[in-house]
Amino acid sequence: MTNARRMTADLLSDPFFIGFDRVLNKMQNSTPGQTNYPPYNIVKIDEDHYTIEIAVAGFNESDIEIELKDGVLNVFAEKADKDEGDYLHKGISARAFRRSFTLSDTIIVNGADLVNGILAIELENVIPDEKKPRKIEIGKNSTSAKKTLLTE
């Protein structure tokens, strides 16, 4: 068992991590061994907005596909590296790639743009009101606790 899997198993059995099983499973199943191609940035614009910038020189919009499935944002590009011409040096690669990003349940993808060889994917963290911090008053709406205390 790898260290990451052992740590995940330990956290799942820890009583202080209630309801984190989905998140820990995502961590366990994340894409291992991704390459460094293409390079990317993750920019935090403000408290709720982010941009993923991926360097995709040599690709156009029709070569790139973006998919969001089960909380994972996948960016694919298929382009045959053409050997047209007699290169003395060929340092700009246009090889196929797949880049994956695991997103929180509250992150939505607002759109994407390709400008000057940079693919920019706009993300927003939308937290529903019921998930935002709130104060819990003691003695209100605790009928199940009252029933338990009265029956003991």
N, C-alpha and C positions, 0 to 999 in steps of 0.2 A: 504494500500500500504506500503510495507516495505521501510526502509530507502534507501536500495540499488536501488530498483526500482524507488523511487522518485528521487534519485540523477541522475540515468540514464535518466529519462524523462527530468529533468532539463538541463542536458548536451546536449541532442538531440535538445532542443529548443534554446540553446545558440549560437549566431551567430559566436562565435570564435572557434567553434568545427565543422568545415565543413568537411564532409566526414567521420566522426568517427562513423556513425551509425552502421556499421558492427562490429566494435570493441566493441562498447557498448552493442550490442545485444549478442555478445559472452560472455561478462561479466555477463549479465543478465541470460543467459542460462547455466552458468557453473554448474558443478556437485556439488550440496549442500550436506553437511553432510558426506563427505568422512571420513573414519576411518583413524587411524594412522597406520594401517597394510597394507602392510609391510612398514617399515621405508625406507626413500630415501634421497639422496643428489642431489643437482643440483650444478655442478661444472662449473665455468667459466674458460676455459682453456686459452683463449686469447680473443681479441676483437670480433672475429667471430665464435668461437668454444665453445661448451658446452657439458657436459656429464651428463646424468641423471643416477645415480647409485641407484639401488633398491636391498635391501637385500632379497634374495629369497632362504634362506637355506632350503634344503630338496627338492627343485624342480630341475628338469633337463630341457633341451631344449624342449623336446616333451610336457612338461606340460604347457609351457608358449606360449601365442600368443600376438603379437604386431600388432596393427592396427592403421593406420593414416586415419582419415575420417573427412572431413569438418574442417580441422585445429585443430582437437583434437587427440592427441596421447593417445591411450588406451592400457593398458597392462593388460591382463587377465591371470589367472592361475586357472586351475581346477585340484585338486588332492584330492582324498578321504583320510581323516585322518585315517589311518589304526590303529586298536587297536591290533596289533600283539605283543605278549609278555605281561609280567606282570610288568608294570611300577611302580616304587616307586614314581617317579616324572616325569611328562611329560611337559617340559617347551618349547620344540621346536614344534611349530605348523606348519602344512603344509596345512592350510585351504585355500579354494578358495579365490581369491581376484580380485578386479578390481581397477586399479589406472589410473586416467586420467590427462592429462596435456594439456592445451590450448596453442597452438603455434602461433607465429606471422606468417603472410603470407610469410615472407621472410626466415623462418626457414625450412631447409630440414633435413630429417633423413638420415644419411650416413650409418647406420648399427647398429648392436647390438652384444654383446658378453656376454657369461656367464662364469665367472671365479671365482672359490673359493666362490661360493654362492652369488656373486654380479652380477646382470644383469646391464651391462653398455650400454646405448643407446647414440650413438654419434650424435650430432646435429651441424649444420652449418648455420650461418646467411649469406645468399647470397643476397646482395642488387644489383639490376640491375643498370646499369649506369644512366638510366633516373631517378632513385629515389635518387641518390647520390647528395649531396649538389653541387650547381652550382650558378654562378653569372648570374643575369638577367640584360642585358643591356637595358637602357632606350632608347626608340625610334626605336627599331628594332622589326619587326614582330608583331607590335601592330595594325594591320589593323582594328580590330573590335573597338578598343578604338578610332581610328582616325575617323571612320565612325560615331560613336556616337557623338563625339565632333563637327563634321562638320554639322550634322543634327539638332543640338540644336540651 
